[in-house]
Amino acid sequence: MCTTTEKQSFDRKSAKIEATAIATPMIAFANADGGLLAVGIEDNGEITGIDDYTKNINEILRAGYDFCQPSIFIEKETIDCIDKNGNANHILLIKVPQSADMHVNHRDEAFLRVGDRSKKLTFDERMELMYSKGMRFYEDEPVYRSTLDDIDMEFVAKYCEKIGYGKTPEEYIRQNKDYIVSVAGRQEMSGAAIMMFGKDPQRFFPRSRVRFIRYEGTEAKVGAEMNVIKDKMFGGRILDLVEQTIEYVRTQIKEHTYLGPDARFVTEPEYPEFAWKEIIVNAIAHRDYSIKGTDIQIKMFDDHITVESPGTLPGTVRLNNMREIHFSRNPKMAQLLHEYEYVREFGEGVDRMYREMEEAGLPEPEYKTVAFMVHATIKNKKYLVDAKATNNQNVAQDVVQEHIKTLAEIINAEIRKNEKVTREQIAEKAGVSKKTVTLEEKVTYEKIREYILEKHGLKVSTLCIAQIKDKCGLQKQLKFESTGENKVPQCTPKREEVIMEAFRHFGIV
């Protein structure tokens, strides 16, 4: 443990550290994904232990209560060790769990574990962390210089009719869900109001768009090889984004028709409809709209679709629990899409997508986070076919290599029995053509002989090389030339020496 590198989930501290200082990595771990603190190890990796610092260790154990707001509840354990002086000692392990809250120290400073460091957060970073943890929602923040005039009341009226709201559209906006926020004596619309009901949401959120890119092939290329064949951009309210994007992507999904077992034609899309819709709707509903530098991007290739959405995974959702845990970064927007049946099974969409991909015989969806983006990928049967072809190619290469090895063994055996054996005789024995034997001969031996002649000025025969091969116990590695007109060479110690050097040069031994 003393040599374990400090990283995202691990930090080591001296037992002499002040309790106020140990609060920093505790807060950083709690605000991120949790982590482990090892107390009793110096920065240089030396084990000094905790046995001589009982009073300070007690203060360290109270740091989560005394210097963290809200309090951080830790788990502790002591393990035996031998310190740098060779004495029996102990190391204190403090396990800090991930927290649903944002924690600060007694100076109201917030930290986040980033790599091997506890990073102090700026005001904007603190706000982003609070959004991601669900303590605040960006969709509830006021939109600067927006007014009620920026709301499309006709659309609000249609929405009120859909949900059975009996009052006027303006009353709905004024009286529900904090769509209007008071700021310094003026009224501004919330982000949710603009994105859900705004006349022109992109005026306030210019990158709240969806970009669809279709590539020819299975990977993106640039420059002279650029393979973009379609590039479409969609804007509008959140419902517009979903409807326009889905309608267009539907035109790009290929279908495969084949004759089924009951002699009827079956038409099968390359992706289950629910699966490709789900990754699009999730991206739009749960993107981080506080990130203004990029759009949602849908990238379609011949064998897969990847949707890139700004923002990390929201709340307590992680790559290993996303099938079970549901958290909405924008609950008001998600509710609207639920009313329009795009979010059909609240909280169950991801799990259903996994099941439908499995039922279709396709690989399970893949999720990953890259910087501040979530990437969701689904693959079609072309991916499976290409993967199988690659595997078959590898198998074929293995078969060829095994055939070469077997042929080499036959050549070796025949030469040992009869140094005057001919190519024709070996070919008949091996069940191959004379040409195959000839090609096999030239794989290694000529190179070895040429190398020895050039470097040492000695001529060595193939059978001499074979003798040394046999002496070294090398089976299947060397190939043999026909020696029909040669006598069995007498391999001198000098020749043996240079042959062994050649073996080492070519990596044979």
C-alpha positions, 0 to 999 in steps of 0.5 A: 500500500505504501507504494500504491500511487495516489489516484482518483479513489486513493490518497495517503497522508501522514499521521501528523496531518492536521484534522482540518487538512484531512477534511479536504480529501474527505470532502473531495472523495465524498463529492466525487465517487468516494475513496480510501485514505491511508493514514500513516504513510508519508508523501514519499511512500515511507511508512511511519504508522500511527501508533505514536500519534494517538491524540492526533489520530483521534482528531483526524477521526472526528474531522468528518464531523468537526470540519465537514458540512454537512457531516461525512460519515466514514468507515475506519479500519486499522491494519498491521504494518512494519514501519520504516524503522523496522518496528511493528506499527499500524496504518489507519484506513478511512473509507469515505463513501460517495455522497448525494450532498455537496460538502464544504469545509469550515471555510465554506470551500468545496473540493472535488477529487480529480485524478490524484488531487483534491481540486478546490472548486470555483463558484461555477464549478460548485453550481455545476456539482450541485446540479449534478447531485440534484441539489439544484436544477439548472432548469430552475435558474432564471434566464437573463433578460427573458420575459413572458413575451418569450413564451409561446402561449399557443403551445402552452394552451395545447399543453394545458389541454393535453394535461387537462389544465382548466385555467388560461395558459398565462395562469399556468405559467404564472402559477405552476412549477416556478416558471417565473423567477423574481430577480432583483425586482424583475421577473425572468423565465426559468430555463425549463420555461424557455426550453419547454414553451419558448418561442425561440429557445436557441436565442437564449441557449444557442447550442441547445440543438441536435446535430445528426451526422451520417458517415460512410463506413465504420469510422469517422475520417477527416481531411481528404478522406472525410466521409460525412454524407449527411449533416443535419441540425435540429432546433426549437423547443425540447419537444421539437428537438425530439420529434424532428430528430426521431422523424429524421433518424427513422429515415436513416434506419435500414431494414432487412427483409428475409424469408422466415421459417413459416415461408413468410417475408419478415422485415427487420430494422437494423436496430430495435426502434425502442433502443435508438429512440431511447438514446436520443430521448435520454440525450435531449431530456437529460443533457446538461443545458448549463454547458453551452459550448456544444450541441448533442451529436448523433453519429451514425455509421454503417455498424453503429450509432453513437449519441454524445450528450453534454454533461456527466452522468447525473446524480448518483447514476454511474456506469455500473448502476444505470440499469437500476438507478434513475435520476433526471437532471431536468425533471420538468423537461422529462415530465413534459416528454413523458406526457407526450409518451416519449418517456414511456416508462419513467425510470425503466427506459435504459433497462428495457433498451438493454433487454430489447438489444439482447432479444434482437441478438445484438450487443448490449449498449455501451456507455462511457464518459469522455471529458464532459460528455456522455457517449451512448452506443448501440451496434447492429448486425453488421458489427457482428458480421464484421467481428465474426469475419475478423475472428474467422480471419484470425482463425484462418491465419492460425490454421495456416501457421499450424500447417506451416509448422506441420510441414516443417516437421515433415521436412525435418523428419525426411531429411534426417532419414535421408539427406538426399531426399528430393522436393518431390518425395517430401511433397508426396509425403506431406500431401502438398505440391512441390511448389509449397515445399519450395516456398517453405524452404525459403522462409528462414534458412536462406536468411540465416545462411546469408546473415552468417556469410555476411557477418562472419564470412562462413558458409554453412549448410542447411543441414548444419543449421538443422543439427544445431536446431535439434541440439537446442531442442527447437521443434517447429521453428526452423524450416529446411531446404532440399539437400538432394545434392549435399552431404551431411555437413560436419558442424564444427564448433566455430560453425555452431557458435556462429549459428547460435549467434544467428539464432539469437539475432533472429529471435529463434532462441 
